[in-house]
Amino acid sequence: MNASPSVAVVGGGFAGLEAAFTLREILGEQLRLTLITDSPYFLTRPNNIYVPFGRDPRLYVGLASPATRRGIDLRRSPLAALDTDANRIDLADRESVRYDYAVLATGAAMRPDEVPGLAEHPHTIWTPDKAKALGTALQRVAEYAHAGMEQRVLLLVPPGNLCSAPLYDFALLLEEWLRSELVRDQVQIELTTFEDRYLESFGPDLHGAARAEFAARGITAATGTAVNAVHPDHVVYADGSTRPFDLLVTFPPHVAAVAYPGLSASDRGFLKTDPATSRVMGTENVFAPGDAGDFPVKLAYLALRQADAAADEIAWRIDPTAKGDRRRLDFEVGASPLWNPGRMSVRVYMPRLFAAGRPSQTGIGGL
Ligand SMILES: Cc1cc2nc3c(=O)[nH]c(=O)nc-3n(C[C@H](O)[C@H](O)[C@H](O)COP(=O)(O)OP(=O)(O)OC[C@H]3O[C@@H](n4cnc5c(N)ncnc54)[C@H](O)[C@@H]3O)c2cc1C
């Protein structure tokens, strides 16, 4: 009988890979690690932002090679069911995986149909394919503008969205791109957000900075504007006002990607977790770092930190002598000056580290 403790990680995104590679770093070979994922690659989702502008960022990292390198048993099949009484995960391919500890890192999904018309009319940057389609639409905007037809691009952050920052980045990238296409004067850019202040989950300082940046670039923006409905050529807001558009780009409301019946979850399906370690409430050995958990801001940078804390906790329980300090989190929404630089940096260094089978804390020096 194999007596090594076992950890099953579900999800090959930021949180899942960070947890798996960190556990391997701390515990070495005294651990059986299984990675269950519905995709053969890691997607650097934050880099979708560059795709509409014809740039070629690193989007995909194949999982087979880093998994082999780190001695991780890779199962490419979606999770079908979780049995926390039996400590067992059933896969869609009818295999099952037993665990001593489970890390549920299946991330978030979009639920655009919370707002009438939001699923039909806007473009998004949620997947590389959708970002590519948006690139085609932007080319059309530029063509019309070149032909002398004024264009309106409206960027919309609706209630229920828990990661507004990419649309702010998109506004600035769009403004630069239109200038490079020599059509900036023909295109009006407008951003409306339900937030009371720009980027409010990142802290009070960014509101003024965003406002100044928008003013300097001639981008019109408005806070406190909750959308009620989207029509083919205009948006209706809760106060009855409307805004027309030629092109609409949104980042829809978030929900959990996977439902886990029997585990305690928020009304959006996010698993209720202990904020210090991402342990799922009501369980002893199940953790949910990253977007799958109920922390009210969804960011890869936070997913990494949550996965580190979860991995430390699991490692400490398996072998209290293996590591000195256990990382504990006490994030406060709107209070951290680190989140903004942190979220930008993950785009560049995480695909490189994950390709090498390394977690974020080993830094680029770990390559
Ligand atoms: C356009 C855009 C730009 C962004 N920009 C930034 C940024 O600049 N900085 C930043 O910090 N964050 C950014 N974010 C947010 C960031 O992408 C997420 O917070 C991050 O991806 C969350 O990591 P995660 O591991 O929790 O989930 P994910 O990265 O979504 O990974 C979830 C994993 O679970 C797998 N999975 C799902 N369902 C199943 C199943 N049933 N069975 C098995 N596996 C499953 C998926 O295949 C995936 O591998 C951006 C998001 C978007 C959409």
The ligand as a Tripos MOL2 file, in Angstrom:
@<TRIPOS>MOLECULE
LIG
   53    58     1     0     0
SMALL
NO_CHARGES

@<TRIPOS>ATOM
      1 C1         -9.7630   39.8470  -20.1260 C.3       1 LIG1
      2 C2         -9.2920   39.5790  -18.7470 C.ar      1 LIG1
      3 C3         -8.1870   40.2630  -18.2710 C.ar      1 LIG1
      4 C4         -7.7200   40.0200  -16.9860 C.ar      1 LIG1
      5 N1         -6.6230   40.7070  -16.5690 N.ar      1 LIG1
      6 C5         -6.0860   40.4160  -15.3700 C.ar      1 LIG1
      7 C6         -4.8550   41.0270  -14.9910 C.ar      1 LIG1
      8 O1         -4.2880   41.8290  -15.7160 O.2       1 LIG1
      9 N2         -4.3230   40.6710  -13.8040 N.ar      1 LIG1
     10 C7         -4.9320   39.8030  -12.9540 C.ar      1 LIG1
     11 O2         -4.3900   39.5530  -11.8610 O.2       1 LIG1
     12 N3         -6.1140   39.1970  -13.2850 N.ar      1 LIG1
     13 C8         -6.6920   39.4750  -14.4710 C.ar      1 LIG1
     14 N4         -7.8480   38.8630  -14.8560 N.ar      1 LIG1
     15 C9         -8.5040   37.9070  -13.9320 C.3       1 LIG1
     16 C10        -7.8140   36.5430  -13.9840 C.3       1 LIG1
     17 O3         -7.7760   36.0620  -15.3050 O.3       1 LIG1
     18 C11        -8.5610   35.5540  -13.0900 C.3       1 LIG1
     19 O4         -8.7480   36.1140  -11.8110 O.3       1 LIG1
     20 C12        -7.7310   34.2780  -12.9630 C.3       1 LIG1
     21 O5         -7.6790   33.6310  -14.2110 O.3       1 LIG1
     22 C13        -8.3120   33.3580  -11.8900 C.3       1 LIG1
     23 O6         -7.4940   32.2130  -11.7810 O.3       1 LIG1
     24 P1         -8.1470   30.8310  -11.3510 P.3       1 LIG1
     25 O7         -7.0520   29.8460  -11.3420 O.co2     1 LIG1
     26 O8         -8.9620   30.9830  -10.1320 O.co2     1 LIG1
     27 O9         -9.1870   30.5010  -12.5270 O.3       1 LIG1
     28 P2         -8.8640   30.2340  -14.0530 P.3       1 LIG1
     29 O10        -7.6230   30.8770  -14.4920 O.co2     1 LIG1
     30 O11       -10.1220   30.5740  -14.7740 O.co2     1 LIG1
     31 O12        -8.6360   28.6520  -14.1210 O.3       1 LIG1
     32 C14        -9.6810   27.7470  -13.9020 C.3       1 LIG1
     33 C15        -9.2310   26.3840  -14.3870 C.3       1 LIG1
     34 O13       -10.2270   25.4050  -14.0780 O.3       1 LIG1
     35 C16       -10.4300   24.5810  -15.2090 C.3       1 LIG1
     36 N5        -11.7950   24.0210  -15.0930 N.ar      1 LIG1
     37 C17       -12.9650   24.6970  -15.1760 C.ar      1 LIG1
     38 N6        -13.9960   23.8220  -15.0300 N.ar      1 LIG1
     39 C18       -13.4550   22.5960  -14.8280 C.ar      1 LIG1
     40 C19       -13.9960   21.3030  -14.6090 C.ar      1 LIG1
     41 N7        -15.3190   21.0600  -14.5510 N.pl3     1 LIG1
     42 N8        -13.1460   20.2590  -14.4560 N.ar      1 LIG1
     43 C20       -11.8050   20.4440  -14.5110 C.ar      1 LIG1
     44 N9        -11.2330   21.6640  -14.7080 N.ar      1 LIG1
     45 C21       -12.0520   22.7160  -14.8740 C.ar      1 LIG1
     46 C22       -10.2110   25.5230  -16.3940 C.3       1 LIG1
     47 O14        -9.9080   24.8480  -17.5770 O.3       1 LIG1
     48 C23        -9.0130   26.3060  -15.8870 C.3       1 LIG1
     49 O15        -7.8100   25.5910  -16.1330 O.3       1 LIG1
     50 C24        -8.3680   39.0770  -16.1440 C.ar      1 LIG1
     51 C25        -9.4740   38.3930  -16.6230 C.ar      1 LIG1
     52 C26        -9.9290   38.6330  -17.9170 C.ar      1 LIG1
     53 C27       -11.1110   37.8580  -18.4320 C.3       1 LIG1
@<TRIPOS>BOND
     1     1     2 1
     2     2     3 ar
     3     2    52 ar
     4     3     4 ar
     5     4     5 ar
     6     4    50 ar
     7     5     6 ar
     8     6     7 ar
     9     6    13 1
    10     7     8 2
    11     7     9 ar
    12     9    10 ar
    13    10    11 2
    14    10    12 ar
    15    12    13 ar
    16    13    14 ar
    17    14    15 1
    18    14    50 ar
    19    15    16 1
    20    16    17 1
    21    16    18 1
    22    18    19 1
    23    18    20 1
    24    20    21 1
    25    20    22 1
    26    22    23 1
    27    23    24 1
    28    24    25 2
    29    24    26 1
    30    24    27 1
    31    27    28 1
    32    28    29 2
    33    28    30 1
    34    28    31 1
    35    31    32 1
    36    32    33 1
    37    33    34 1
    38    33    48 1
    39    34    35 1
    40    35    36 1
    41    35    46 1
    42    36    37 ar
    43    36    45 ar
    44    37    38 ar
    45    38    39 ar
    46    39    40 ar
    47    39    45 ar
    48    40    41 1
    49    40    42 ar
    50    42    43 ar
    51    43    44 ar
    52    44    45 ar
    53    46    47 1
    54    46    48 1
    55    48    49 1
    56    50    51 ar
    57    51    52 ar
    58    52    53 1
@<TRIPOS>SUBSTRUCTURE
     1 LIG1         1 GROUP 0 **** ****
